[in-house]
Amino acid sequence: MTLDELLASDTALPSIPKIIALLLNELDRPEPDLRKISQLINTDPILTTRLLQLANSAQFQLSSQISSVSEALALMGLDQVRSLATAAAIAGAFRVIPGLDMNQFWRYSLNVAKLSRTLGGMVRQKQPVAFTAGLIHATGELVMHLGMPQKMAALSQEVAPLGLKRAAAERNLLGYCYADVGAGFARTWNFPQPIVDALQHHCAPFENGVYEPMAGILHLAAWRARAKEANYDQHDLTHNFPDVVALALGIDIDMALQQDPIDWTSRAEVAVLV
């Protein structure tokens, strides 16, 4: 199946729920209407529940419990609400995927999101955008497993779905990888262009002379989170550190690895999304 055929497949690429489409459209306006945003979220009980669960999870480390959409908007800001709505929408669209451990997938994705937010702060990129990009950067893997379950199952016998060499294996087999699919998915759902570009180029930030700082951030974050899934020790981390990308960002190995600069995702956080 070609990339265009996969992205045109109704089976592989679920349509965005109408409420989410309206919500993201309003959030993209120069001056979003907070009352309209609150009303849109409140019309969907499942979205409301998921958003509040995510808002109260450990990843946002708020000092008080959020009990309403209006509180979430007031305390968290529109960028974080966008991230939560995005997570809720994608989690709802991709419930069970053949051949994938969804608990592992969301644990990994949240770790990449957190790492991206931290690294984004180091290099003066927008941290909420980095978090959202990190959260959705591997959705192409979900699409590929839905659209080509047998082919992906066979590939997974050679390289794990979250293996460090997965993108290269997919490109060798198909001529494209999950990053290309994820960018197409994000484009279909009308995500902002900087996020689409970051997803498109994060596996190879210097490919074709293109370098997007956000793609570099995703590259580092995804490498670190996949290394954790592979149980890399300190020697492995040092030996395999993607120093060329880090150098372009102005991040050295100590900055990237110091004391693991995030709280790794807990089971309770993952449970909100599966």
Disulfide bonds with the S-S distance in Angstrom:
none
